[in-house]
Amino acid sequence: MTVSQVRFRKIQAAEEVPKNRVCSNKELLTMGRNIKLVLAYDGTAYHGWQMQPKHPTIQKTLHQTLWRVLGGPTQPPHASGRTDAGVHALGQVVTFLTDKPIPAANLVMALNDVLPADIRVLSAEEASANFHPRDSAKAKTYRYRLFRSEICSPFLARFVNHYPYPLDEAAMIAVAGLIEGEHDFTSFAAADPEKGLEDEDRSKVRTIFSSAWRREGDELIYEVRGSGFLHHMVRNLVGTFLLLGRGTITAKDLKRILDLKDRSAAGPTVGSEGLYLVNVEY
């Protein structure tokens, strides 16, 4: 069992943190403060952001920590987006409601004292009542790290996708900008099981402001900034760029895949360990 899992079980077992407790409407009416947090986390030990009854998640761990620190009821915190199992964050934005008078700045130390070491609160501040971390967002940036050398250190392995195989990196760098602009990204969207059938009817149109590959030492890094992202979209884009780097498809094929709006036409979904939510803009 990892240190994170041990800490999670301690929090879950605490008597003052009722399991899956949801506030009543009466309790919510008294929660006049909307607190905005910025989080960084190593997602390796967690089954993503979204609460799951039998698994440790970022949302569940933070919710139970908030209950302990604030000493009273709070709704589960909302995030700018749901990171998948194993995905990391450098700047996830979260909000929660509370009626407790504790100064926002004091929450950073108070929460970090209780949270497991792989989740850190970087900042805390009061937000306006109508601020929502997802609905208010203007842009998000994601980063994907490929480690290209033959041997990957065990101290790095959980934070990168080890890919020492031959790639035409120059070709990948040259075509990255082809997906910039407003497009229907159906070809790069996985079905979201948590949203069910209604997810099929939602628009898959997103705007990509920048898309670029770069070499940094032993790593080939992909960074993409856009108005929003679909389920597994970044990981599917990276999987398709890898096909191009291996010579399986061409730049013309990449454009054709985008236009087809067919998930089966694109590349595989790469591992979650190399993906980071870098920041969210408002």
C-alpha positions as CSV (number, residue, x, y, z in Angstrom):
1,M,0.0,0.0,0.0
2,T,1.4,3.4,-0.9
3,V,1.8,6.3,1.5
4,S,-1.1,8.1,-0.3
5,Q,-3.4,5.2,0.2
6,V,-2.6,4.9,3.9
7,R,-3.2,8.6,4.4
8,F,-6.5,8.4,2.4
9,R,-7.7,5.5,4.6
10,K,-6.9,7.5,7.8
11,I,-9.0,10.4,6.5
12,Q,-11.8,8.1,5.4
13,A,-11.9,6.4,8.8
14,A,-12.1,9.6,10.8
15,E,-15.4,9.9,12.7
16,E,-15.8,13.6,11.9
17,V,-15.9,12.9,8.2
18,P,-19.2,11.1,7.3
19,K,-18.8,8.9,4.2
20,N,-20.3,10.5,1.0
21,R,-22.2,13.0,3.2
22,V,-24.0,15.7,1.1
23,C,-25.2,18.9,2.6
24,S,-28.9,19.7,2.8
25,N,-30.4,22.7,1.0
26,K,-30.7,24.5,4.4
27,E,-27.0,24.0,5.0
28,L,-26.1,25.2,1.6
29,L,-28.1,28.5,2.1
30,T,-25.8,29.3,5.0
31,M,-22.6,28.8,3.0
32,G,-22.0,32.4,1.8
33,R,-18.3,32.1,0.9
34,N,-17.0,30.7,-2.4
35,I,-13.3,29.7,-1.9
36,K,-11.0,29.2,-4.8
37,L,-8.1,26.8,-4.5
38,V,-5.2,26.0,-6.9
39,L,-4.0,22.5,-6.5
40,A,-1.0,20.5,-7.7
41,Y,-1.0,16.7,-7.4
42,D,0.7,13.5,-8.4
43,G,-2.2,11.5,-9.8
44,T,-0.5,8.1,-9.7
45,A,-2.2,6.7,-6.7
46,Y,-5.7,8.0,-7.5
47,H,-8.5,6.9,-9.7
48,G,-8.9,10.4,-11.2
49,W,-10.6,13.5,-9.9
50,Q,-14.3,12.3,-9.7
51,M,-15.5,10.7,-6.5
52,Q,-15.8,6.9,-6.5
53,P,-17.2,4.9,-3.6
54,K,-14.5,2.2,-3.5
55,H,-11.4,4.0,-4.7
56,P,-9.3,7.0,-3.6
57,T,-9.8,10.0,-5.8
58,I,-8.6,13.6,-5.7
59,Q,-12.1,15.0,-5.1
60,K,-12.9,12.5,-2.4
61,T,-9.6,13.1,-0.5
62,L,-10.0,16.9,-0.7
63,H,-13.6,16.8,0.3
64,Q,-12.9,14.7,3.4
65,T,-9.9,16.9,4.3
66,L,-12.1,20.0,4.0
67,W,-14.6,18.5,6.4
68,R,-11.9,17.8,8.9
69,V,-10.3,21.2,8.7
70,L,-13.5,23.2,8.6
71,G,-15.2,21.1,11.3
72,G,-18.5,21.1,9.5
73,P,-20.5,20.3,6.4
74,T,-19.4,21.2,2.9
75,Q,-20.4,20.0,-0.5
76,P,-17.9,18.1,-2.6
77,P,-15.5,20.6,-4.3
78,H,-15.9,21.5,-7.9
79,A,-12.9,21.5,-10.3
80,S,-12.1,23.0,-13.7
81,G,-12.2,19.5,-15.2
82,R,-12.0,15.9,-14.3
83,T,-8.5,14.5,-14.7
84,D,-8.4,10.8,-15.4
85,A,-6.7,8.1,-13.3
86,G,-3.0,8.6,-13.2
87,V,-3.1,12.2,-14.7
88,H,-1.2,14.9,-12.8
89,A,-1.9,18.6,-12.3
90,L,0.3,21.6,-11.8
91,G,-2.5,24.1,-11.6
92,Q,-5.9,22.5,-11.1
93,V,-8.5,25.1,-10.0
94,V,-11.1,24.1,-7.4
95,T,-13.9,25.8,-5.5
96,F,-16.0,25.0,-2.4
97,L,-18.7,26.7,-0.4
98,T,-18.4,27.4,3.3
99,D,-19.7,29.6,6.1
100,K,-16.6,29.2,8.3
101,P,-14.7,32.4,9.1
102,I,-11.2,31.0,8.6
103,P,-9.2,33.4,6.4
104,A,-8.6,32.0,2.9
105,A,-4.9,32.4,3.2
106,N,-4.8,30.2,6.3
107,L,-6.4,27.4,4.4
108,V,-3.2,26.7,2.5
109,M,-1.2,25.5,5.6
110,A,-4.3,24.0,7.3
111,L,-5.2,21.8,4.3
112,N,-1.6,20.8,3.5
113,D,-1.1,19.7,7.1
114,V,-3.9,17.1,6.6
115,L,-3.7,16.2,2.9
116,P,-1.4,13.4,1.7
117,A,2.0,14.6,0.4
118,D,1.0,13.9,-3.2
119,I,-1.7,16.6,-3.1
120,R,-0.7,20.2,-2.3
121,V,-2.8,23.4,-2.1
122,L,-0.7,26.1,-3.8
123,S,-3.1,29.1,-3.1
124,A,-6.5,30.0,-1.6
125,E,-8.6,33.1,-2.1
126,E,-12.1,34.3,-2.0
127,A,-14.0,34.2,-5.3
128,S,-17.2,35.9,-6.4
129,A,-20.4,34.0,-5.8
130,N,-20.9,33.4,-9.5
131,F,-17.4,32.0,-10.2
132,H,-17.3,28.4,-11.2
133,P,-13.9,26.7,-12.0
134,R,-15.3,24.9,-15.1
135,D,-17.9,27.3,-16.5
136,S,-15.8,30.4,-16.0
137,A,-12.7,29.0,-17.7
138,K,-11.5,30.7,-20.9
139,A,-8.6,28.4,-21.7
140,K,-6.7,25.4,-20.4
141,T,-3.2,24.1,-21.1
142,Y,-2.1,20.5,-21.0
143,R,1.4,19.1,-21.3
144,Y,2.5,15.5,-22.3
145,R,6.0,14.3,-21.6
146,L,7.8,11.5,-23.6
147,F,11.1,10.3,-22.2
148,R,13.2,9.4,-25.2
149,S,16.4,7.9,-23.7
150,E,16.9,4.1,-23.5
151,I,16.9,4.0,-19.6
152,C,14.3,5.9,-17.6
153,S,15.1,6.5,-14.0
154,P,12.7,4.8,-11.5
155,F,12.4,8.2,-9.8
156,L,11.0,9.7,-13.1
157,A,9.0,6.7,-14.4
158,R,5.7,7.7,-12.8
159,F,5.8,11.2,-14.4
160,V,6.6,10.5,-18.0
161,N,5.8,8.1,-20.8
162,H,9.0,6.2,-21.5
163,Y,9.2,6.0,-25.3
164,P,12.8,5.1,-26.5
165,Y,11.7,3.9,-30.0
166,P,12.6,5.6,-33.3
167,L,10.6,8.7,-34.1
168,D,10.9,11.5,-36.7
169,E,10.7,14.2,-34.1
170,A,11.2,17.0,-36.7
171,A,8.0,15.8,-38.6
172,M,6.0,15.8,-35.4
173,I,7.2,19.3,-34.5
174,A,6.4,20.5,-38.1
175,V,2.7,19.3,-38.1
176,A,1.7,20.1,-34.6
177,G,0.0,23.3,-35.6
178,L,-2.3,21.6,-38.1
179,I,-4.9,21.1,-35.3
180,E,-4.9,24.8,-34.3
181,G,-8.2,26.7,-34.8
182,E,-11.8,25.7,-34.3
183,H,-12.5,22.1,-35.3
184,D,-14.8,19.2,-34.5
185,F,-12.5,16.8,-32.5
186,T,-14.8,13.8,-32.6
187,S,-11.9,11.7,-34.1
188,F,-9.9,12.4,-30.9
189,A,-12.7,12.0,-28.3
190,A,-13.3,8.9,-26.3
191,A,-16.8,8.1,-25.0
192,D,-17.2,9.3,-21.5
193,P,-18.9,6.5,-19.5
194,E,-19.8,8.8,-16.6
195,K,-21.9,11.0,-19.0
196,G,-23.6,8.2,-20.8
197,L,-25.6,8.5,-23.9
198,E,-26.2,12.2,-23.5
199,D,-22.5,12.8,-24.1
200,E,-23.0,11.6,-27.8
201,D,-25.3,14.6,-28.4
202,R,-22.9,17.2,-27.1
203,S,-20.9,19.4,-29.4
204,K,-17.3,18.1,-30.0
205,V,-16.2,21.5,-31.4
206,R,-13.3,23.0,-29.6
207,T,-10.8,25.8,-30.4
208,I,-7.1,25.1,-30.1
209,F,-5.1,28.3,-29.6
210,S,-1.7,26.6,-29.7
211,S,-0.3,23.2,-30.3
212,A,3.5,22.4,-30.3
213,W,6.1,19.8,-29.8
214,R,9.5,20.7,-28.4
215,R,12.7,18.8,-27.3
216,E,14.0,19.5,-23.8
217,G,17.0,17.3,-22.9
218,D,15.9,13.7,-22.9
219,E,12.2,14.6,-23.3
220,L,10.0,15.3,-26.2
221,I,7.2,17.5,-24.9
222,Y,3.8,18.3,-26.3
223,E,2.0,21.3,-25.1
224,V,-1.5,22.3,-26.2
225,R,-3.7,25.3,-25.1
226,G,-7.4,25.4,-26.0
227,S,-10.9,26.6,-25.0
228,G,-11.7,23.1,-23.7
229,F,-10.9,19.5,-24.1
230,L,-12.9,16.3,-24.7
231,H,-12.5,13.0,-22.8
232,H,-9.0,11.6,-23.6
233,M,-8.6,14.2,-26.3
234,V,-5.0,15.1,-25.5
235,R,-3.9,11.5,-25.1
236,N,-5.5,10.6,-28.4
237,L,-3.8,13.5,-30.1
238,V,-0.5,12.3,-28.8
239,G,-1.1,8.8,-29.9
240,T,-1.9,10.0,-33.4
241,F,1.2,12.2,-33.5
242,L,3.2,9.2,-32.6
243,L,1.8,7.4,-35.6
244,L,3.1,10.2,-37.7
245,G,6.5,10.2,-36.0
246,R,6.8,6.5,-36.8
247,G,5.9,7.1,-40.5
248,T,2.6,5.2,-40.3
249,I,0.6,8.3,-41.4
250,T,1.5,11.6,-43.1
251,A,0.6,15.2,-42.4
252,K,-2.1,14.9,-45.1
253,D,-3.5,11.9,-43.2
254,L,-3.6,13.9,-40.0
255,K,-5.8,16.5,-41.6
256,R,-8.0,13.7,-43.1
257,I,-8.4,12.1,-39.7
258,L,-9.5,15.4,-38.2
259,D,-12.1,15.9,-41.0
260,L,-13.5,12.3,-40.7
261,K,-14.9,12.8,-37.3
262,D,-14.4,9.1,-36.6
263,R,-12.5,7.9,-33.5
264,S,-11.5,4.7,-35.1
265,A,-9.4,6.6,-37.7
266,A,-7.1,8.2,-35.1
267,G,-4.2,6.8,-33.1
268,P,-4.4,4.9,-29.8
269,T,-4.8,6.5,-26.4
270,V,-1.4,6.9,-24.8
271,G,-0.8,6.3,-21.0
272,S,-1.9,8.8,-18.4
273,E,1.4,9.0,-16.6
274,G,2.8,11.6,-19.0
275,L,-0.1,14.0,-18.9
276,Y,-0.4,17.2,-16.8
277,L,-3.0,19.8,-16.5
278,V,-0.7,22.8,-16.5
279,N,-3.0,25.8,-15.8
280,V,-6.5,27.2,-16.3
281,E,-7.1,30.8,-17.5
282,Y,-10.1,33.0,-16.5
